[in-house]
């Protein structure tokens, strides 16, 4: 069986022999490539935080880690009279990166009405920041493995989500002429399209001739709802769609 630990040690030894600034450049290059690969996936999907953003976040995190490790190597004098020296923990600066990247991730989240987009991109930015810290620390093989895992999560599992059954919710408001029993008749007509009506409310017009019926729908397959919407717009059905919006459970 191939020994990955031996390969990792060999890479570490080779880069250490190169010394400054080659070793630091290789770590930054690793962070740039890994961040670029993950950003490319976001770019292909049309996200605002794409190729350049992920690349810069990963590279910036690597720079911070490189600086923090250099700071830790310096000798910081404490109180001269007591002969104290201050030791610096390089991980403290890294903690600040992981906390600060949350503000950038928040900017990638977009809320439109009841729908929220950008959560996956925000999570990928957070992971890319951690990846950059690992690259700055010189964890070469680890970074490559993590990049492949993240690509699998973002790319491959993105296609697998299409086959995962989901429950979808929608608020639909339709208008029709008023008559006794029209609410029950509307619910029955809608549920004939494999759509479940969870709740229904109505408001009659001022002239009492028509009624607006608001229904909370639950359905598993999109084409069931699209078929329903298409049928409701047929003149012979006697309905007028006033509004339709997706909602969270």
C-alpha positions as a LaTeX table, in Angstrom:
\begin{tabular}{lrrr}
\hline
Residue & $x$ (\AA) & $y$ (\AA) & $z$ (\AA) \\
\hline
Unk1 & 0.00 & 0.00 & 0.00 \\
Unk2 & 1.26 & 3.46 & $-0.92$ \\
Unk3 & 2.59 & 5.33 & 2.12 \\
Unk4 & 1.18 & 8.84 & 2.01 \\
Unk5 & 2.98 & 9.84 & 5.22 \\
Unk6 & 6.33 & 9.09 & 3.61 \\
Unk7 & 5.40 & 11.19 & 0.58 \\
Unk8 & 4.31 & 14.02 & 2.85 \\
Unk9 & 7.59 & 13.94 & 4.75 \\
Unk10 & 9.54 & 13.90 & 1.49 \\
Unk11 & 7.70 & 16.98 & 0.23 \\
Unk12 & 8.23 & 18.76 & 3.56 \\
Unk13 & 11.97 & 17.95 & 3.54 \\
Unk14 & 12.42 & 19.09 & $-0.05$ \\
Unk15 & 10.70 & 22.42 & 0.48 \\
Unk16 & 12.65 & 23.06 & 3.69 \\
Unk17 & 15.89 & 22.58 & 1.76 \\
Unk18 & 14.86 & 25.32 & $-0.68$ \\
Unk19 & 14.85 & 27.90 & 2.10 \\
Unk20 & 13.54 & 31.44 & 1.90 \\
Unk21 & 11.90 & 32.74 & $-0.27$ \\
Unk22 & 11.29 & 29.61 & $-2.38$ \\
Unk23 & 9.58 & 27.74 & 0.44 \\
Unk24 & 7.22 & 30.64 & 1.15 \\
Unk25 & 6.51 & 31.09 & $-2.56$ \\
Unk26 & 5.59 & 27.41 & $-2.93$ \\
Unk27 & 3.14 & 27.67 & $-0.06$ \\
Unk28 & 1.53 & 30.75 & $-1.55$ \\
Unk29 & 1.39 & 29.05 & $-4.94$ \\
Unk30 & $-0.29$ & 26.03 & $-3.37$ \\
Unk31 & $-2.87$ & 28.26 & $-1.69$ \\
Unk32 & $-3.49$ & 30.15 & $-4.94$ \\
Unk33 & $-3.99$ & 26.98 & $-6.99$ \\
Unk34 & $-6.25$ & 25.29 & $-4.42$ \\
Unk35 & $-8.34$ & 28.41 & $-3.91$ \\
Unk36 & $-8.55$ & 28.90 & $-7.67$ \\
Unk37 & $-9.83$ & 25.37 & $-8.25$ \\
Unk38 & $-12.58$ & 25.81 & $-5.71$ \\
Unk39 & $-13.41$ & 29.29 & $-6.97$ \\
Unk40 & $-13.65$ & 27.95 & $-10.53$ \\
Unk41 & $-16.47$ & 25.65 & $-9.43$ \\
Unk42 & $-18.34$ & 28.61 & $-7.93$ \\
Unk43 & $-17.65$ & 30.68 & $-11.07$ \\
Unk44 & $-19.12$ & 27.99 & $-13.32$ \\
Unk45 & $-22.30$ & 28.03 & $-11.23$ \\
Unk46 & $-22.58$ & 31.79 & $-11.69$ \\
Unk47 & $-21.88$ & 32.85 & $-8.11$ \\
Unk48 & $-20.64$ & 36.37 & $-7.38$ \\
Unk49 & $-17.90$ & 35.10 & $-5.04$ \\
Unk50 & $-16.13$ & 33.04 & $-7.66$ \\
Unk51 & $-12.68$ & 32.42 & $-9.10$ \\
Unk52 & $-10.76$ & 35.51 & $-8.01$ \\
Unk53 & $-12.50$ & 35.86 & $-4.65$ \\
Unk54 & $-11.72$ & 32.30 & $-3.53$ \\
Unk55 & $-8.18$ & 32.59 & $-4.84$ \\
Unk56 & $-7.53$ & 35.82 & $-2.94$ \\
Unk57 & $-9.12$ & 34.54 & 0.28 \\
Unk58 & $-7.00$ & 31.39 & 0.23 \\
Unk59 & $-3.82$ & 33.27 & $-0.65$ \\
Unk60 & $-4.52$ & 35.94 & 1.96 \\
Unk61 & $-5.00$ & 33.33 & 4.66 \\
Unk62 & $-1.71$ & 31.72 & 3.67 \\
Unk63 & 0.02 & 35.11 & 3.92 \\
Unk64 & $-1.40$ & 35.62 & 7.41 \\
Unk65 & $-0.18$ & 32.19 & 8.52 \\
Unk66 & 3.29 & 32.80 & 7.06 \\
Unk67 & 3.51 & 36.14 & 8.84 \\
Unk68 & 2.27 & 34.70 & 12.13 \\
Unk69 & 4.81 & 31.86 & 12.06 \\
Unk70 & 7.61 & 34.37 & 11.36 \\
Unk71 & 6.38 & 36.56 & 14.21 \\
Unk72 & 6.51 & 33.54 & 16.54 \\
Unk73 & 10.19 & 32.96 & 15.64 \\
Unk74 & 11.20 & 36.45 & 16.73 \\
Unk75 & 12.48 & 37.07 & 20.23 \\
Unk76 & 10.26 & 39.52 & 22.07 \\
Unk77 & 11.75 & 41.03 & 25.19 \\
Unk78 & 9.58 & 41.48 & 28.24 \\
Unk79 & 10.51 & 43.36 & 31.39 \\
Unk80 & 14.32 & 43.88 & 31.19 \\
Unk81 & 14.68 & 44.05 & 34.98 \\
Unk82 & 13.11 & 40.60 & 35.37 \\
Unk83 & 14.76 & 39.06 & 32.33 \\
Unk84 & 11.44 & 37.97 & 30.85 \\
Unk85 & 10.84 & 37.00 & 27.25 \\
Unk86 & 7.47 & 36.93 & 25.53 \\
Unk87 & 6.46 & 33.89 & 23.50 \\
Unk88 & 3.95 & 34.47 & 20.71 \\
Unk89 & 1.32 & 31.91 & 19.76 \\
Unk90 & 1.10 & 31.86 & 15.91 \\
Unk91 & $-2.38$ & 30.34 & 16.09 \\
Unk92 & $-3.84$ & 33.53 & 17.57 \\
Unk93 & $-3.60$ & 35.39 & 14.26 \\
Unk94 & $-5.11$ & 32.39 & 12.49 \\
Unk95 & $-8.10$ & 32.51 & 14.85 \\
Unk96 & $-8.65$ & 36.10 & 13.79 \\
Unk97 & $-8.77$ & 35.07 & 10.13 \\
Unk98 & $-11.47$ & 32.47 & 10.72 \\
Unk99 & $-13.55$ & 34.98 & 12.65 \\
Unk100 & $-13.04$ & 37.80 & 10.16 \\
Unk101 & $-13.89$ & 35.71 & 7.11 \\
Unk102 & $-17.44$ & 35.48 & 8.45 \\
Unk103 & $-18.05$ & 39.09 & 7.35 \\
Unk104 & $-17.04$ & 38.24 & 3.79 \\
Unk105 & $-19.23$ & 35.16 & 3.86 \\
Unk106 & $-22.18$ & 37.22 & 5.08 \\
Unk107 & $-21.81$ & 39.41 & 2.01 \\
Unk108 & $-22.23$ & 36.36 & $-0.22$ \\
Unk109 & $-25.62$ & 35.50 & 1.30 \\
Unk110 & $-28.55$ & 37.02 & $-0.56$ \\
Unk111 & $-32.09$ & 37.06 & 0.81 \\
Unk112 & $-34.86$ & 37.63 & $-1.68$ \\
Unk113 & $-38.32$ & 37.44 & $-0.16$ \\
Unk114 & $-38.53$ & 34.13 & 1.65 \\
Unk115 & $-35.68$ & 32.47 & $-0.28$ \\
Unk116 & $-32.01$ & 32.59 & 0.75 \\
Unk117 & $-29.09$ & 32.07 & $-1.62$ \\
Unk118 & $-25.35$ & 32.01 & $-1.11$ \\
Unk119 & $-25.07$ & 29.81 & 1.97 \\
Unk120 & $-22.94$ & 27.25 & 0.12 \\
Unk121 & $-20.66$ & 29.98 & $-1.24$ \\
Unk122 & $-20.29$ & 31.48 & 2.24 \\
Unk123 & $-19.37$ & 28.04 & 3.62 \\
Unk124 & $-16.86$ & 27.48 & 0.81 \\
Unk125 & $-15.21$ & 30.83 & 1.57 \\
Unk126 & $-14.85$ & 29.83 & 5.21 \\
Unk127 & $-13.33$ & 26.48 & 4.22 \\
Unk128 & $-11.03$ & 28.16 & 1.69 \\
Unk129 & $-9.73$ & 30.44 & 4.44 \\
Unk130 & $-8.91$ & 27.39 & 6.57 \\
Unk131 & $-7.28$ & 25.79 & 3.53 \\
Unk132 & $-5.10$ & 28.86 & 3.06 \\
Unk133 & $-3.95$ & 28.67 & 6.67 \\
Unk134 & $-2.97$ & 25.04 & 6.15 \\
Unk135 & $-1.06$ & 25.99 & 2.98 \\
Unk136 & 0.75 & 28.76 & 4.82 \\
Unk137 & 1.77 & 26.26 & 7.46 \\
Unk138 & 3.27 & 24.00 & 4.79 \\
Unk139 & 0.77 & 21.13 & 4.87 \\
Unk140 & 1.16 & 20.40 & 1.14 \\
Unk141 & $-0.35$ & 16.94 & 0.77 \\
Unk142 & $-3.09$ & 17.75 & 3.27 \\
Unk143 & $-4.12$ & 20.80 & 1.23 \\
Unk144 & $-4.34$ & 18.79 & $-1.98$ \\
Unk145 & $-6.50$ & 16.13 & $-0.31$ \\
Unk146 & $-8.79$ & 18.75 & 1.25 \\
Unk147 & $-9.15$ & 20.52 & $-2.10$ \\
Unk148 & $-10.25$ & 17.29 & $-3.77$ \\
Unk149 & $-12.74$ & 16.62 & $-0.97$ \\
Unk150 & $-14.18$ & 20.11 & $-1.21$ \\
Unk151 & $-14.50$ & 19.83 & $-4.99$ \\
Unk152 & $-16.32$ & 16.53 & $-4.52$ \\
Unk153 & $-18.72$ & 18.15 & $-2.07$ \\
Unk154 & $-19.36$ & 21.21 & $-4.23$ \\
Unk155 & $-19.39$ & 19.57 & $-7.66$ \\
Unk156 & $-20.34$ & 15.91 & $-7.38$ \\
Unk157 & $-22.81$ & 16.24 & $-4.52$ \\
Unk158 & $-24.37$ & 19.17 & $-6.36$ \\
Unk159 & $-25.49$ & 16.74 & $-9.05$ \\
Unk160 & $-26.55$ & 14.13 & $-6.48$ \\
Unk161 & $-28.91$ & 16.66 & $-4.87$ \\
Unk162 & $-31.12$ & 16.43 & $-7.94$ \\
Unk163 & $-31.98$ & 12.86 & $-7.05$ \\
Unk164 & $-32.68$ & 13.50 & $-3.36$ \\
Unk165 & $-36.44$ & 13.77 & $-2.74$ \\
Unk166 & $-37.34$ & 17.17 & $-1.35$ \\
Unk167 & $-40.48$ & 18.70 & 0.07 \\
Unk168 & $-41.30$ & 22.05 & $-1.49$ \\
Unk169 & $-43.67$ & 24.66 & $-0.12$ \\
Unk170 & $-45.45$ & 27.47 & $-1.94$ \\
Unk171 & $-48.09$ & 30.07 & $-1.20$ \\
Unk172 & $-50.58$ & 30.35 & $-4.03$ \\
Unk173 & $-53.36$ & 32.93 & $-4.24$ \\
Unk174 & $-56.10$ & 32.44 & $-6.83$ \\
Unk175 & $-59.24$ & 34.42 & $-7.62$ \\
Unk176 & $-62.54$ & 32.90 & $-8.66$ \\
Unk177 & $-66.24$ & 33.68 & $-8.55$ \\
Unk178 & $-67.92$ & 33.19 & $-5.20$ \\
Unk179 & $-70.40$ & 30.40 & $-4.63$ \\
Unk180 & $-71.20$ & 28.17 & $-1.68$ \\
Unk181 & $-68.61$ & 25.41 & $-1.33$ \\
Unk182 & $-66.09$ & 27.07 & $-3.67$ \\
Unk183 & $-63.24$ & 26.82 & $-1.13$ \\
Unk184 & $-63.61$ & 23.05 & $-0.76$ \\
Unk185 & $-64.03$ & 22.67 & $-4.51$ \\
Unk186 & $-60.81$ & 24.61 & $-5.11$ \\
Unk187 & $-58.86$ & 22.49 & $-2.63$ \\
Unk188 & $-60.17$ & 19.30 & $-4.23$ \\
Unk189 & $-59.28$ & 20.54 & $-7.73$ \\
Unk190 & $-55.72$ & 21.42 & $-6.68$ \\
Unk191 & $-55.05$ & 18.16 & $-4.83$ \\
Unk192 & $-55.95$ & 16.26 & $-8.02$ \\
Unk193 & $-52.48$ & 17.28 & $-9.30$ \\
Unk194 & $-50.60$ & 15.39 & $-6.51$ \\
Unk195 & $-50.23$ & 18.63 & $-4.56$ \\
Unk196 & $-51.17$ & 18.69 & $-0.88$ \\
Unk197 & $-53.03$ & 21.73 & 0.45 \\
Unk198 & $-51.81$ & 22.23 & 4.01 \\
Unk199 & $-53.87$ & 25.29 & 4.78 \\
Unk200 & $-56.34$ & 27.59 & 3.05 \\
Unk201 & $-57.71$ & 31.05 & 3.73 \\
Unk202 & $-59.92$ & 33.38 & 1.75 \\
Unk203 & $-61.01$ & 36.99 & 1.46 \\
Unk204 & $-64.12$ & 38.02 & $-0.46$ \\
Unk205 & $-64.21$ & 41.10 & $-2.66$ \\
Unk206 & $-66.13$ & 44.21 & $-1.68$ \\
Unk207 & $-68.93$ & 43.40 & $-4.11$ \\
Unk208 & $-69.03$ & 39.80 & $-2.77$ \\
Unk209 & $-68.97$ & 38.43 & $-6.33$ \\
Unk210 & $-65.44$ & 37.00 & $-6.23$ \\
Unk211 & $-63.07$ & 35.56 & $-3.63$ \\
Unk212 & $-59.27$ & 35.42 & $-3.26$ \\
Unk213 & $-58.19$ & 32.03 & $-1.92$ \\
Unk214 & $-54.69$ & 31.70 & $-0.43$ \\
Unk215 & $-53.38$ & 28.15 & $-0.19$ \\
Unk216 & $-50.23$ & 26.74 & 1.35 \\
Unk217 & $-49.09$ & 23.94 & $-0.93$ \\
Unk218 & $-46.77$ & 21.01 & $-0.35$ \\
Unk219 & $-45.40$ & 18.99 & $-3.25$ \\
Unk220 & $-42.46$ & 16.69 & $-3.93$ \\
Unk221 & $-41.92$ & 17.16 & $-7.66$ \\
Unk222 & $-41.70$ & 20.47 & $-9.48$ \\
Unk223 & $-43.58$ & 19.32 & $-12.56$ \\
Unk224 & $-46.66$ & 18.62 & $-10.42$ \\
Unk225 & $-46.86$ & 22.28 & $-9.45$ \\
Unk226 & $-46.05$ & 23.52 & $-12.97$ \\
Unk227 & $-48.80$ & 21.32 & $-14.36$ \\
Unk228 & $-51.20$ & 22.69 & $-11.76$ \\
Unk229 & $-50.28$ & 26.29 & $-12.57$ \\
Unk230 & $-50.70$ & 25.66 & $-16.29$ \\
Unk231 & $-54.15$ & 24.16 & $-15.81$ \\
Unk232 & $-55.33$ & 26.95 & $-13.52$ \\
Unk233 & $-54.59$ & 29.48 & $-16.24$ \\
Unk234 & $-56.96$ & 27.77 & $-18.68$ \\
Unk235 & $-60.09$ & 29.94 & $-19.19$ \\
Unk236 & $-62.47$ & 27.03 & $-18.65$ \\
Unk237 & $-61.12$ & 26.48 & $-15.13$ \\
Unk238 & $-62.44$ & 29.85 & $-13.95$ \\
Unk239 & $-59.36$ & 30.80 & $-11.90$ \\
Unk240 & $-56.99$ & 33.77 & $-12.00$ \\
Unk241 & $-53.58$ & 33.42 & $-10.36$ \\
Unk242 & $-52.93$ & 36.49 & $-8.22$ \\
Unk243 & $-49.57$ & 35.55 & $-6.67$ \\
Unk244 & $-47.30$ & 32.55 & $-6.16$ \\
Unk245 & $-44.17$ & 32.47 & $-3.99$ \\
Unk246 & $-41.93$ & 29.79 & $-2.55$ \\
Unk247 & $-41.78$ & 29.63 & 1.25 \\
Unk248 & $-39.71$ & 27.78 & 3.82 \\
Unk249 & $-41.22$ & 25.11 & 6.01 \\
\hline
\end{tabular}
